[in-house]
């Protein structure tokens, strides 16, 4: 049995997956890679969990680039921690970098409340205790929902040396699309958390009317932030209309490629 099972949701052929190529270039070899192509990231991760041979599970995206020593470090961390995550670095110094600050949870190891699926790991027993990824969330907020359940039983340990390079978005247009897709899922999460519908409407309206959401440190930053805010608002409105069953509204469809983008 391998020490690690690395689960990668993707629609790419295996020989085109950047994260797999990066792992193969490292000396640690006591692991298996499970490439899953189910029709959403959450379904793919769950299928990988069911197939996994190891007790230690690692989650990467197909464009996550683990740095040297990544596998050895995560294997060691999971000897003493049940859930771990690490630092994520956007690879370019551009306007998108300003919106990726949540990727970096600091320079000091500590316990945190969030992780992202492009750099996370846990022991298999965690899913036995708290349940699997919520497949009703095809993309967006699935990590937050799972992290909240995990925290009822297990702490989440953050190690900044467990480092992955991963682009938050490829362009401003891609970033805007990502914000829209993210907020499509927000009403479902609110319903699951028991947020009253009146409060959902209030939060959605506040998103678009708050003038501070249109302020930036430079003209370009302000434009990108304003566009992002409007796309988030639109996503929430459409998401609220779709309801919890994921029904299409207004001709919008989340295709497979979109669902796998982080």
Secondary structure, 3 states (H helix, E strand, C coil): CCCEEEEEECCCCHHHCHHHHHHHCCCCCCEEEEEECCCCHHHHHHHHHHHCCCCEEEEEECCCEECCCHHHHHHHHHHHCCEEEEEEECCCCCHHHHHCHHHCCCCCCEEECCCCCCCEEEEHHHHHHHCCCCCCCCCCCHHHHHHHHHCCCCCEEEEEEEEEECCCCCCHHHHHHHHHHHHHCHHHHHHHHCCCHHHHHHHHHHHHHCHHHHCCCCHHHHHHHHHHHHHHHHHHHHHHHHCCCCCCCCCCCCCHHHHHCC
